Amino acid sequence: MSWVGRSVPRREDVRFLRGEATYLDDIELPGLLEGAFVRSPFAHAQLGAVDASAARRLPGVVAVLTGSDLDAEALPVGGVEGGVVAAAGHPVLARKKVRYAGEAVALVVAESRAVAEDAAELVNVDYEPLEPVLDPRTAASAPLLHDDVAENALLRWSRVHGNVDGAFAAATAVVGQSFHIPRLVAAPIETRGAIARRDPAGDVLTVWCSAQDPHRPLAQLGHSLRRDRDRLRVVVPDVGGAFGSKGAVGAEVAAVAAAAVELGVPIRWTEDRTENFLSSYQGRGLDADVELALASDGRILGLRAVLYADLGGYLYPTTAVAPHTTAMLLSGTYRIPAVSVEIFGAATTKVPTGPYRGAGRPEAALLIERMVDLAALELELDPIEVRRRNFVPPDAFPYETPLGWTYDSGSFERCLDAVLELGEIDRLREERDRARAEGRVVGIGVGMYVERAGGLWESAEVRLEPDGRVVVRTGSSPHGQGHETTFAQIVADELGVDPAAVELVWGDTREVPPGVGTFASRSVAMGGSALVTAARRLTASGGREASARFESGLVFASGAYLAVVEIDPGTGRLRVCSVAAVDDSGRIVNPLLAEGQVLGATVQGLGQCLVEEAIHDEEGQLRTSSLADYSLLTAAELPAIESRFVETPSPLNPLGSKGIGEGGAIATPAAVANAVADALAPFGVRHVDPPFTEAKLWRLLQGGAA
């Protein structure tokens, strides 16, 4: 009996529903102290004296530590291929200057969380406020945030392919548009946190943290604390969500770890919700100017784009990843012979950005898909037909894009056909036209996408125990995806056992093999393929234990989404009526869990469309710093969502799998944005940026500027 391809219910849910999960706050250690951070109220300021005398006198306070008290370097900076990245890693605690409101200035350690928070209020810090830097488009001419970072450029990257100037000179029409994609807050149910304890006997520092994997925090903390791997252990327990926001270890985690070494006591810090809004890195944050050169029949001859990425005050190890991914995927599902893309990654006085579900892919899909619709509008062509005329054809795979990535497999027109059938496009168009005749504001939009997934390497170990159990150790860590179920199905198929006999071990750098981690929809393609390889080695050897390290090139999922919207002309309120979703993720291990990933990602994409936006005022203060100000969708706002899968297996891994975890978050904003533009077209509106709020849409309906 084959287990791969079957809709097996998530077996880990029983443990969670019974309250048997172990999250960070469930861990108790003897003598455990609590930490709280003193945070800057200013977005940009020189740091003066820090007076902690009143805080230290408070009963129960053990220590108040500043940056000069801790033996720790800034977190490492991650680069991107072909890019120039500034040496502006996030400090463990601020020194000399603060560069965003909420940046940690001091750490209070006390006998209880309440005492630590009370003492933090008593720390007096001298600040000399400086001018904030808020707009990535004008950051190059703003006051420098880092003395050695010219023009506030934290990242510069560019790539040119083909004769771009020639393409635009030969074009029948050129269409251009400026975009603003706002920052978003990941807002996982469980906020960040850490516990650190140093064992003086072996000088081993153990850090428990809520993270997406243990090995990246191990490397990042090792760099910051200057500790070898044999003197550092990272343990990741059950994690209550991340959506990318726990992929890089937080500066606060490094501060807690350094303090535990300095004081010789175990310390815990658990982020509260306001801290999560202020200091956990945010997602998206991109402005762009994009142009397409077009032939009269709708063929795209060339693309030019300048991306202005709002990177915040510092670089985390993964900050540069999202804008680079946007740039690399800007040609989308289309064959474009000439392309020029440039990134200016700006330092601003805001919390740094980092990967958030999709991590650059939603931005790329929104930009190119809006441009295709604008091209169709300019040439008075059907936007669906324009897509068909420009798709990379199925016989072109593997296809090297003009920006340098190679799509392993796909059938973009098949995905489009499937979503038009699933959404019943002819019926929808008839209903839209009837609704408009009645005075209603209705629109239909399509959004294609390509998702980069996999890449790098992953490892696994499989062991047969005497009692019949199959113990699997993996470098991938779950935080809601359902690894315990899907990985058990994969191993069960290879070894001919029941999935119930398979036990998964993850999250402890002393217990599991080295790994890269869980992000970018890579778990099944990379972690699952490592399991297949290890299991096959076990079978071939006839032994009781085998391990494997699986390496691959990138794999590329794709798909097509179709959205229908209606806008209330009296209030501007947008209602997304329906979403049809078709995803090509290669071979699907568990259709039930895969559909859950699609639905969850689609809901997050809808949140970006309807309500979510991190707003900073003219002083750099975050005005959406709580769930009272930053809205998240509830079930009441959700439309009907229908999903379907198309399978073009990847030739690059033994499972034939690609990515599934982010497609909905990537394509939904593009489809809804095109639907909104379609609805507003009779009112002369050409384009509108998300989120599509009531006030914004009402002004456009009244004749306001688009």
C-alpha positions in Angstrom: 0.0 0.0 0.0 1.4 3.4 -1.0 1.2 6.1 1.7 2.5 9.0 -0.4 -0.4 10.7 -2.1 -3.0 9.8 0.5 -4.9 12.3 2.6 -3.7 11.1 6.1 -5.0 13.3 9.0 -2.3 15.1 10.9 -1.3 12.9 13.7 0.5 15.6 15.7 -2.8 17.4 16.2 -3.8 15.0 19.0 -0.9 16.1 21.1 -1.6 19.8 20.5 -5.4 19.5 21.2 -4.7 17.6 24.5 -2.3 20.4 25.7 0.6 18.0 25.6 2.8 20.2 23.5 5.9 21.8 25.0 6.4 25.4 24.0 9.2 27.6 25.3 7.1 29.0 28.1 6.4 25.5 29.3 10.1 24.8 30.1 11.2 25.3 33.7 14.7 25.1 35.0 16.0 25.4 38.6 16.9 29.0 39.5 15.5 30.4 36.2 15.5 34.2 36.1 13.4 36.4 33.8 14.5 39.1 31.5 12.9 42.3 30.1 14.3 44.8 27.7 14.5 48.6 27.9 13.6 49.8 24.4 14.1 53.1 22.6 11.1 55.4 22.3 12.9 57.2 19.4 13.3 56.0 15.8 16.7 57.7 15.5 18.8 59.1 18.4 22.2 59.3 19.8 22.6 57.3 23.0 23.8 59.1 26.1 24.2 57.9 29.7 22.1 54.9 30.9 21.2 55.4 34.6 20.0 52.1 36.1 20.5 52.9 39.7 16.8 53.0 40.6 16.2 49.8 38.7 19.0 48.0 40.5 17.6 49.0 43.9 14.3 47.4 43.2 13.9 44.1 45.3 14.3 41.1 43.1 16.5 42.7 40.4 19.7 40.8 39.7 21.3 42.9 37.0 20.8 45.6 34.4 23.1 45.1 31.4 23.9 47.4 28.5 25.8 46.7 25.3 29.1 47.5 26.8 28.5 44.9 29.6 28.0 41.9 27.2 30.8 40.1 25.3 29.0 39.8 22.0 29.3 41.0 18.5 26.5 42.1 16.1 24.6 39.3 14.4 26.1 38.2 11.1 25.1 39.7 7.8 23.9 37.5 5.0 24.7 38.3 1.4 23.1 37.5 -2.0 24.7 36.4 -5.2 26.0 39.3 -7.2 25.0 41.9 -4.6 26.9 44.3 -2.4 25.8 44.2 1.2 26.9 46.6 3.9 28.5 45.5 7.1 25.5 46.7 9.2 24.6 43.7 11.4 22.1 44.1 14.1 23.8 44.8 17.5 22.9 42.6 20.4 22.1 45.8 22.4 22.2 49.3 21.0 25.5 51.2 21.2 26.0 54.9 20.6 22.9 55.2 18.5 19.4 53.7 18.1 18.0 53.3 14.6 14.4 52.3 15.2 11.7 52.8 17.8 11.7 49.6 19.9 15.4 48.8 19.6 16.7 47.2 22.8 19.0 49.4 24.8 19.4 47.4 28.0 18.4 44.0 29.5 17.0 43.7 33.0 17.4 40.4 34.8 15.2 39.7 37.8 13.6 37.0 39.9 10.2 37.4 38.1 8.9 38.7 34.9 6.8 41.4 36.7 9.8 42.7 38.6 11.9 42.7 35.5 9.3 44.8 33.6 8.8 47.2 36.5 12.6 47.7 36.7 12.8 48.3 33.0 10.5 51.3 33.5 12.9 52.7 36.0 15.9 52.8 33.7 16.7 56.3 32.6 18.4 56.7 29.2 19.6 60.0 27.7 18.6 60.3 24.1 19.5 63.0 21.6 16.8 62.7 18.9 17.9 62.8 15.3 16.0 63.1 12.0 14.3 59.9 11.0 14.7 58.3 7.5 11.5 56.9 6.3 11.3 56.7 2.5 13.4 54.2 0.7 13.1 56.2 -2.5 14.8 59.3 -1.0 17.0 57.5 1.6 20.2 58.1 -0.5 20.0 61.8 0.1 18.8 61.6 3.8 21.1 61.7 6.9 23.3 58.7 7.2 22.3 56.1 9.7 25.7 54.4 9.6 28.8 56.5 9.1 30.4 53.9 6.9 27.3 53.2 4.7 27.2 55.7 1.9 23.9 56.9 0.6 22.2 54.6 3.2 22.6 51.7 0.8 22.5 48.5 2.7 22.1 46.5 -0.5 22.9 47.1 -4.1 22.2 44.6 -6.8 21.6 44.7 -10.6 21.3 42.4 -13.5 20.9 43.0 -17.3 20.1 40.4 -19.9 19.6 41.0 -23.6 19.3 44.3 -25.6 17.0 46.2 -23.2 17.4 49.6 -24.9 16.8 48.0 -28.3 13.6 46.3 -27.0 12.2 49.5 -25.8 13.2 51.4 -29.0 11.4 48.7 -31.1 8.3 48.6 -29.0 4.8 49.5 -30.3 3.9 50.6 -26.8 5.6 51.1 -23.5 3.6 50.8 -20.3 5.0 51.8 -16.9 3.7 51.9 -13.3 5.0 52.9 -9.9 4.1 50.6 -6.9 4.1 50.7 -3.2 3.9 47.4 -1.3 3.6 48.1 2.5 5.3 46.4 5.3 3.5 43.6 7.1 3.7 42.0 10.6 3.9 38.2 10.7 2.0 38.0 14.1 2.5 34.3 14.9 0.3 33.0 17.7 3.5 32.4 19.8 5.8 35.3 19.9 9.6 35.0 20.0 11.5 34.0 23.1 14.6 32.2 24.5 16.0 30.5 27.5 19.8 30.3 28.0 21.8 28.3 30.5 25.6 27.8 30.7 26.9 24.6 32.2 30.1 25.6 34.0 31.5 22.1 34.0 31.9 21.8 30.3 31.4 25.5 29.4 28.5 24.4 27.2 25.8 27.1 26.6 22.4 25.7 25.9 19.8 28.0 24.2 16.2 27.0 23.9 14.4 29.3 21.4 11.2 29.5 19.4 12.7 29.2 16.0 12.2 27.6 12.6 15.2 25.3 13.0 18.1 24.8 15.4 21.1 24.9 13.1 20.8 28.5 11.8 20.5 29.9 15.3 23.5 27.7 16.2 25.6 29.3 13.5 24.3 32.9 14.2 24.8 32.7 17.9 28.1 31.1 17.5 29.2 34.1 15.4 27.8 36.7 17.8 29.0 35.0 21.0 32.3 33.8 19.5 31.6 30.2 20.6 32.6 27.0 18.8 29.9 24.5 18.0 31.1 22.1 20.7 30.4 24.7 23.3 27.0 25.7 22.1 23.7 23.7 21.9 20.4 24.9 20.5 17.1 23.3 21.2 13.9 24.2 19.4 10.8 22.8 21.2 7.2 23.0 19.8 6.7 26.3 18.0 3.5 28.2 17.7 3.9 29.5 14.2 6.6 31.7 12.5 5.7 32.5 8.9 9.3 33.3 8.3 9.7 35.7 11.2 11.8 33.2 13.3 14.2 32.3 10.6 17.0 34.5 11.9 17.8 34.5 15.5 16.7 37.8 17.2 19.2 40.2 18.7 17.4 39.7 22.0 18.1 36.0 21.9 21.8 36.7 21.6 21.5 39.2 24.5 19.9 36.7 26.8 22.5 34.1 25.8 25.4 36.5 26.5 23.8 37.6 29.8 23.5 33.9 30.9 27.2 33.5 30.3 28.1 36.8 32.0 26.0 36.2 35.1 26.3 32.4 35.3 22.5 31.9 35.8 19.7 30.6 33.5 17.6 33.4 32.0 14.3 33.4 30.1 12.8 36.1 27.9 9.4 35.9 26.3 8.3 38.6 23.9 5.0 40.3 24.6 2.7 41.2 21.7 3.7 44.9 21.6 7.4 43.9 21.5 6.6 41.5 18.7 5.1 44.4 16.6 7.9 46.8 17.5 11.0 44.6 17.3 10.4 41.3 15.4 11.5 41.9 11.8 8.7 42.8 9.4 7.9 41.5 5.9 7.5 43.1 2.5 8.2 46.9 2.3 9.0 47.6 -1.3 8.6 50.4 -3.8 9.1 49.8 -7.5 9.1 51.5 -10.9 8.4 48.9 -13.6 8.2 49.3 -17.4 7.3 46.8 -20.2 8.1 47.1 -23.8 5.3 45.6 -26.0 4.7 44.5 -29.5 1.4 45.2 -31.1 0.2 41.6 -30.5 0.8 41.8 -26.8 4.2 40.0 -26.8 6.5 41.4 -24.1 9.8 42.5 -25.7 11.5 43.9 -22.6 11.3 44.7 -18.9 12.9 47.4 -16.9 12.6 47.8 -13.1 14.1 49.6 -10.2 13.2 48.2 -6.8 13.5 50.3 -3.6 13.5 48.0 -0.7 12.8 49.4 2.8 15.3 47.3 4.8 15.2 49.1 8.2 18.0 50.2 10.5 20.1 47.0 10.3 20.6 43.8 8.3 19.7 40.5 9.8 21.3 37.4 8.2 18.2 37.0 5.9 17.2 40.7 5.3 18.6 40.8 1.8 16.9 37.6 0.7 13.4 38.9 0.0 14.3 41.8 -2.4 16.8 39.6 -4.2 14.1 37.0 -4.7 11.7 39.6 -6.0 14.2 40.7 -8.5 15.1 37.2 -9.7 11.5 36.2 -10.2 10.4 39.5 -11.8 9.9 37.8 -15.3 7.4 35.4 -13.6 5.9 32.8 -15.9 6.8 34.7 -19.1 9.5 34.5 -21.7 10.9 38.0 -21.8 14.0 38.3 -24.0 15.5 41.5 -22.5 15.5 42.4 -18.9 17.1 45.0 -16.6 16.5 45.0 -12.9 18.2 47.0 -10.1 17.8 46.9 -6.3 18.5 49.8 -3.9 18.1 48.4 -0.4 17.7 51.4 1.8 18.6 51.9 5.4 15.6 53.5 7.2 14.7 54.2 10.8 12.4 51.2 11.1 12.7 47.7 12.4 14.6 45.6 9.9 12.7 43.5 7.4 13.1 39.8 6.7 11.4 36.9 5.2 7.6 36.7 5.7 5.5 33.9 4.0 6.5 34.2 0.4 9.6 36.3 1.1 9.9 38.3 -2.1 7.7 36.1 -4.3 4.4 37.9 -3.6 6.1 41.2 -4.5 7.3 39.8 -7.8 4.0 38.2 -8.7 2.1 41.4 -7.8 4.5 43.6 -9.9 4.6 41.4 -13.1 0.9 40.4 -13.0 -0.3 44.0 -12.6 2.0 44.9 -15.5 0.5 42.3 -17.7 -3.0 43.5 -17.0 -1.8 47.1 -17.7 -0.2 46.0 -20.9 -3.5 44.4 -22.0 -5.4 47.6 -21.1 -2.9 49.7 -23.1 -3.2 47.5 -26.2 -7.0 46.8 -25.7 -6.4 43.1 -25.5 -7.8 40.3 -23.3 -5.4 40.0 -20.3 -5.8 36.2 -20.3 -4.8 36.1 -24.0 -1.8 38.3 -23.3 -0.6 35.8 -20.7 -1.0 32.9 -23.2 1.1 34.7 -25.8 4.0 35.2 -23.4 4.1 32.0 -21.3 7.2 29.9 -21.1 6.0 26.8 -23.1 6.1 23.3 -21.6 8.7 22.1 -24.0 11.2 24.8 -22.9 11.8 23.2 -19.5 14.3 23.2 -17.9 14.1 26.9 -18.7 16.8 29.4 -17.8 15.2 32.8 -17.1 16.8 36.0 -18.3 17.6 36.8 -14.6 19.6 33.6 -14.1 17.5 31.0 -12.4 16.5 27.7 -14.1 12.9 26.6 -13.8 13.0 22.8 -13.4 9.5 21.9 -14.6 6.1 23.4 -15.1 3.1 23.9 -17.4 1.8 27.5 -16.9 -0.9 27.3 -19.5 -2.2 24.1 -18.0 -2.5 25.9 -14.6 -4.3 28.8 -16.2 -6.7 26.6 -18.0 -7.4 24.7 -14.8 -8.1 27.8 -12.7 -10.4 29.2 -15.5 -12.3 25.9 -15.4 -12.4 25.7 -11.6 -13.6 29.3 -11.4 -16.0 29.1 -14.3 -14.7 32.2 -16.1 -17.4 32.5 -18.7 -20.1 32.4 -16.0 -18.2 34.9 -13.9 -17.8 37.4 -16.8 -21.5 37.2 -17.6 -22.4 37.8 -13.9 -19.9 40.7 -13.8 -21.5 42.4 -16.8 -25.0 42.0 -15.4 -23.9 43.4 -12.1 -22.3 46.4 -13.7 -25.5 47.0 -15.7 -27.3 47.1 -12.3 -24.8 49.7 -11.0 -22.7 47.3 -8.9 -18.9 47.5 -8.8 -17.6 44.1 -9.6 -14.2 42.8 -10.9 -12.4 39.7 -11.9 -8.7 39.2 -11.7 -6.1 36.5 -12.5 -2.7 36.1 -11.0 0.0 33.7 -12.1 3.0 32.9 -9.9 6.3 31.1 -9.7 7.7 30.1 -6.3 11.4 29.4 -5.7 11.7 26.5 -3.3 14.3 24.0 -2.0 17.9 24.5 -2.8 21.0 24.1 -0.6 21.0 20.7 1.2 19.3 18.8 4.0 20.2 15.7 6.0 18.4 12.8 7.7 19.1 9.7 9.7 16.9 6.6 9.8 17.3 3.9 12.4 15.4 0.6 13.0 14.9 0.0 16.7 14.7 -3.5 18.2 11.1 -3.0 19.2 10.1 -2.3 15.5 10.0 1.5 15.7 11.6 3.5 12.9 13.3 6.6 14.4 13.9 9.4 12.0 16.2 12.3 12.8 15.9 15.3 10.5 17.4 18.8 10.1 14.0 20.2 9.2 11.9 21.5 12.1 8.1 21.8 12.1 6.3 24.8 13.2 2.8 24.0 12.0 3.4 22.3 8.6 2.7 18.7 9.7 6.2 17.2 9.4 5.3 14.3 11.7 2.7 13.1 9.3 4.2 13.7 5.9 7.7 12.6 6.8 6.2 9.4 8.3 4.3 8.7 5.1 7.5 9.1 3.1 9.5 6.8 5.2 6.7 4.3 5.5 6.5 4.0 1.7 10.3 3.4 1.4 10.5 0.8 4.2 7.1 -0.9 3.8 5.9 -0.1 7.3 2.9 1.6 8.8 3.4 5.4 9.3 2.4 4.8 13.0 5.7 3.0 13.4 7.7 6.0 12.4 8.9 8.4 15.1 10.3 11.9 14.2 13.0 13.6 16.1 14.0 17.2 15.4 15.1 20.5 17.0 18.1 19.6 19.1 21.6 20.2 17.6 23.0 17.5 19.9 20.4 15.0 18.7 19.8 15.6 15.0 22.1 15.8 12.0 23.2 19.2 10.7 20.6 20.8 8.5 19.5 24.0 6.9 15.9 24.2 8.2 12.3 24.9 7.5 11.6 27.9 5.3 10.9 28.7 1.6 8.6 25.7 1.2 11.6 23.4 1.2 10.7 20.8 3.8 9.3 18.0 1.6 11.5 18.7 -1.5 14.7 18.8 0.6 14.0 17.2 4.0 11.7 14.6 2.5 14.2 13.7 -0.2 17.0 13.3 2.4 14.7 10.8 4.2 14.1 8.9 0.9 17.8 8.7 0.3 18.6 7.6 3.8 15.8 5.0 3.8 16.9 3.6 0.5 20.5 3.3 1.8 19.1 1.4 4.8 17.2 -1.0 2.6 20.2 -1.6 0.3 22.6 -2.2 3.1 20.4 -4.4 5.1 21.6 -2.7 8.3 19.8 -1.0 11.1 20.9 2.6 10.5 21.6 4.9 7.6 22.1 8.6 7.0 22.1 10.8 4.0 22.7 14.4 2.9 20.6 15.5 0.0 21.7 18.4 -2.2 19.8 19.9 -5.2 19.3 22.8 -7.3 16.4 25.0 -6.7 12.9 23.8 -7.6 10.1 26.0 -8.8 6.4 25.6 -8.0 3.9 27.6 -9.9 0.2 28.2 -10.2 -2.8 30.4 -11.2 -5.3 32.1 -9.0 -8.7 33.7 -9.9 -10.4 36.2 -7.7 -13.8 37.9 -7.8 -14.4 41.1 -5.9 -17.2 43.6 -5.3 -16.9 47.1 -3.9 -19.7 48.9 -2.1 -20.0 52.2 -3.9 -21.5 53.9 -0.9 -18.7 52.9 1.6 -15.8 51.7 -0.5 -15.8 48.4 1.4 -14.2 45.6 -0.6 -15.6 42.1 -0.5 -13.6 39.2 -2.0 -16.4 37.0 -3.2 -14.4 34.0 -4.2 -10.9 32.7 -4.9 -10.1 29.7 -7.1 -6.6 28.4 -6.6 -4.5 26.0 -8.8 -1.1 25.0 -7.6 1.6 23.0 -9.4 3.8 21.7 -6.5 5.0 18.6 -8.2 4.2 15.4 -6.5 1.9 15.9 -3.5 2.7 13.7 -0.5 -0.5 14.4 1.5 -3.4 16.2 -0.4 -5.2 17.0 2.8 -2.2 18.8 4.4 -1.3 20.4 1.0 -4.8 21.9 0.8 -4.4 23.2 4.3 -1.2 25.0 3.3 -3.0 26.5 0.3 -5.9 27.7 2.4 -3.8 29.2 5.1 -1.5 30.9 2.7 -4.5 32.3 0.7 -6.0 33.8 3.9 -2.7 35.5 4.7 -2.6 36.8 1.1 -6.1 38.2 1.6 -5.0 39.9 4.8 -2.4 41.8 2.8 -5.1 42.8 0.3 -7.8 43.9 2.7 -6.5 45.2 6.0 -2.8 44.6 6.8 -0.3 47.4 6.8 2.4 48.4 9.2 2.2 52.2 9.3 4.9 54.5 10.6 4.3 58.2 11.2 6.5 61.1 10.3 8.6 60.6 13.4 9.2 56.9 12.6 6.8 55.7 15.3 4.8 52.5 14.5 1.2 53.5 14.7 -0.1 49.9 14.2 1.7 48.4 17.2 -1.0 46.2 18.6 -3.8 44.0 17.4 -6.2 46.8 18.2 -4.6 48.9 15.4 -3.2 46.2 13.1 -6.1 44.1 11.8 -6.1 40.4 11.1 -8.8 38.7 9.1 -11.4 36.5 10.9 -13.5 33.8 9.4 -16.3 36.3 8.9 -14.3 38.1 6.2 -13.2 35.0 4.2 -14.6 34.1 0.8 -15.3 30.7 -0.6 -11.9 29.2 -1.6 -11.7 26.3 -4.0 -8.3 24.6 -4.7 -7.0 22.1 -7.2 -3.5 20.7 -7.9 -1.7 20.2 -11.1 1.3 17.9 -11.0 4.4 18.4 -13.1 7.0 16.5 -11.0 10.4 18.0 -10.5 13.3 16.0 -12.0 15.7 17.2 -9.4 14.6 15.1 -6.4 13.5 11.5 -5.8 10.0 12.6 -4.7 9.4 14.9 -7.6 8.1 17.5 -5.1 8.4 21.2 -5.3 6.9 23.8 -2.8 3.4 24.2 -1.5 3.5 26.3 1.7 3.5 29.8 0.1 1.6 29.7 -3.2 -1.6 31.2 -1.8 0.3 34.1 -0.2 2.1 34.7 -3.5 -0.7 34.6 -6.0 -3.7 35.9 -4.0 -2.5 39.6 -3.8 -1.9 39.6 -7.5 -5.2 38.1 -8.4 -7.1 40.4 -6.0 -5.2 43.5 -7.2 -6.1 42.7 -10.8 -9.8 42.2 -9.8 -9.9 45.5 -7.9 -8.4 47.3 -10.9 -11.0 45.6 -13.2 -13.8 46.7 -10.9 -12.5 50.3 -10.8 -11.8 50.5 -14.6 -15.2 51.9 -15.5 -14.4 54.8 -13.1 -11.2 55.7 -14.9 -8.9 54.2 -12.2 -5.8 52.6 -13.7 -4.0 51.2 -10.6 -4.3 51.1 -6.8 -1.8 49.8 -4.3 -2.8 47.4 -1.5 -4.2 47.3 1.1 -7.6 48.1 -0.5 -9.1 49.9 2.4 -12.6 51.4 2.5 -11.3 55.0 2.6 -8.9 54.5 -0.3 -11.5 52.8 -2.5 -14.3 55.3 -1.6 -12.1 58.2 -2.6 -11.3 56.6 -5.9 -15.0 55.9 -6.6 -15.6 59.6 -5.9 -13.1 60.6 -8.5 -10.0 60.9 -6.4 -6.5 60.4 -7.8 -5.5 56.8 -8.5 
